[in-house]
Amino acid sequence: MGAGWVAGVTRARSMAVGRLGPDGARELAASATLTEALRALANTRYRKVRETEAEAAAAGRAVSAALLWQLRVLAGWQPRAGVAALRRLAAGFEIANTRDHLRALAGEPRPAPYRLGALATAWPRLARTSDARGVRAVLTASPWGDPGGESAAAVLTGMRLSAAAGVVADLPQAARWAAGDTALLLARESYLLDRPPTGRAAGYAERILGRSAVQAVSYDDFRARLPSAARWALKDAVRPAELWRAEGRWWAAVERDGLEMLHKADFGVTPVVGAVAVLSADAWRLRAALLAAAHEGRAREAFDDLLE
């Protein structure tokens, strides 16, 4: 146990205190308007979110930016192994930046990219590319690996599967989450959107779920072939249309596991992983609450379903 881990874990535990939690999110979701919900964030760690315009997408992105800032602060207190773990767990922000960059290359408007700092893997090089072929080339030459295609869908799915495979390989504390998330991702891509991963992306999926599951010919067959480490994520989603509820249950499981990790007595990477889980779940729930408030109560039932 080094001094770096003592400082890093102490910081992780302190940052997990003061989360909104399910009750706080429910109160925000019950707000009459999004403006009212944003005002209620004044005395929380998300107080800067209230400075955004009263529009659901902008507010949701501000919540994500607030989470990223917390993870960057947390990384500043970690030894090298802790920073590497945080980079793995924060991969979604680089994926989001890449998604927005591809949209800009296609002529669509995009928001300012997330500022990744030490949590970046290949973003500085990706940001300098001028076409989809360049994006794929940079990814192939980086730890992300070849996504298996140049279309936006192929690139983003390949990156998500690569990130999950990296977590399974390097962070056993979070391997169950990555396996469950991969099951959800493949279920959506293959049985809702009819675009199953191919090539290298399919290879990443096979590392996590096994070839039998990835090559399943139906949703029922897919669920039956999943390994136990991933099957839990689809336990109650008997039809593809129920995957959105399964995502909510996935986040609930991540948060429960994270809270348990935070209370472990050891000083090492486990409590840090737990803190990331708790902070990320809290931000996800806040984004859902603000979206419910933006619909002025009409989405409250759906929000409550997510928190079951």
Buried (B, 14 or more C-beta within 10 A) or exposed (E): EEEBBEBBBEBBBEBBEEBBEBEBBBBBBBBEBBBBBBEBBEEBBBEBBBEBEBEBBBBBBBBBBBBBBBBBEBBBBBBEBBBBBBBBBBBBBBBBBBBBBBBEBEEEEBBEBBBBBEBBBBBEBBBEBEEBEBBBBBBBEBEBBBBBBBBBBBBBBBBBBBBBBBBBEBBEBBBBBBBBBBBBBBBBBBBEEEEBBEEBBBBBBBBBBBEBBBBBEEBEEBBEBBEEBBBBBBEEBEEBEEBBBBBBBBBBBBBEBBBEBBEEEEBBBBBBBBBBBBBBBBBBBBBBBBBBBBBEBEBBEBBEEBBE
